[in-house]
Amino acid sequence: MTTEPIREDLAAIPRYVPGKALPQALKLSSNEVPYGPLPGVAEAIADAAGNVHRYPDMGVTLLRDELSARLGVDAERIATGTGSVALIGHLLQAIASPGSEVVYSWRSFEAYPIAATVAGLKSVQVPNTADHRHDVDAMIAAVGPKTRAIILCSPNNPTGPSVTAEELDRVFAAVPESVLVVIDEAYREFVNDPELPDGIERYGDRPNAVVFRTFSKAWGLAGLRVGYMVARPDVADAVRRCVIPFAVNGPAQAAALAALAAEDEMRRRVALVTSERKRVVMGAREIVPDVPETQSNFFWLPLGERAVEFAAHCEARGILVRPFAGDGVRVTVGLPEENDAILEALRDWR
Ligand SMILES: Cc1ncc(COP(=O)(O)O)c(C=O)c1O
């Protein structure tokens, strides 16, 4: 059967696998926060609902202005999109040219190979170190004349560790300015090691720095799809040209503003997650000693060939986790009782 006119390379793209969802099951498979929307968010959505017969503000002006004031960067340097996953795709579309490459670590966020192939860039995947961190020196060595961007996922989904300031400094020092250094900080709010850098604060003034953030995780808006990036003005402008017109809808814009207004409560919830993270990782290490350090709202069980089997064991007990066949299992930090349930599942499995 002919597949023309469909591009042949699309068939080779691994499909994005969403974290499983089953009614009644504990969902620890998608790195969401477990506390519901932040105060004021549902009301903001309800108010905005009365206007959905109109197109939203395509410039996402209020939200970009608010982010600009908070982050101390000009609004023209901010682009918004339907989740940072969409924006990452748009950035790659904006920089792809025939034969060009993007370097990133593996295993890392599963959307990178998809976005790269769709955009027409070749993926250069650099294996993580034995302790599940980015191998920054090998990544630098993989940058060549065809490289357009190097992506550092910090903290890294799905393994958990962050890239240090010293490592990022090395990347910026080593790669030419024509290569974008993309720092994906989807989980930045969960970082509580003061030594770890804030990508916007530390590298925001570099011409080739691009930092991605999202409202999906700590800010509790995964279902509304709002993400943003900060880059130099012409890079942000190029990305905005690729974004589908009116991508971020009106209720989503209103909800993101309301979420920002509830920052104190967001921080309180994040502190609950990070304190549980410490407890659950310590418990998990009693059974799987090499659980890597995590600065995120999830942890990694490097179970290799037993990953799928453990996920099935959890599912049989009504707990959904995210297995990566042959490699490991990512588990989201949830409510205390959910974390107890996963620890119990681990103990029983041993
Ligand atoms: C590392 C990383 N980047 C980006 C995203 C995309 O998030 P969203 O598209 O919901 O903003 C995710 C979501 O899982 C992620 O783990």
The ligand as a Tripos MOL2 file, in Angstrom:
@<TRIPOS>MOLECULE
LIG
   16    16     1     0     0
SMALL
NO_CHARGES

@<TRIPOS>ATOM
      1 C1         11.0550   18.1530   30.5120 C.3       1 LIG1
      2 C2          9.7210   18.5720   30.0430 C.ar      1 LIG1
      3 N1          9.6380   19.6030   29.2250 N.ar      1 LIG1
      4 C3          8.4600   20.0250   28.7590 C.ar      1 LIG1
      5 C4          7.2990   19.3830   29.1150 C.ar      1 LIG1
      6 C5          6.0470   19.8580   28.4960 C.3       1 LIG1
      7 O1          5.1140   20.3220   29.3460 O.3       1 LIG1
      8 P1          3.8760   21.1300   28.8070 P.3       1 LIG1
      9 O2          3.7660   20.9180   27.3470 O.co2     1 LIG1
     10 O3          2.7280   20.5760   29.5340 O.co2     1 LIG1
     11 O4          4.1710   22.5590   29.1260 O.co2     1 LIG1
     12 C6          7.3260   18.2890   29.9600 C.ar      1 LIG1
     13 C7          6.0960   17.5780   30.3020 C.2       1 LIG1
     14 O5          6.0590   16.4830   30.7380 O.2       1 LIG1
     15 C8          8.5830   17.8680   30.4350 C.ar      1 LIG1
     16 O6          8.6810   16.8120   31.2320 O.3       1 LIG1
@<TRIPOS>BOND
     1     1     2 1
     2     2     3 ar
     3     2    15 ar
     4     3     4 ar
     5     4     5 ar
     6     5     6 1
     7     5    12 ar
     8     6     7 1
     9     7     8 1
    10     8     9 2
    11     8    10 1
    12     8    11 1
    13    12    13 1
    14    12    15 ar
    15    13    14 2
    16    15    16 1
@<TRIPOS>SUBSTRUCTURE
     1 LIG1         1 GROUP 0 **** ****
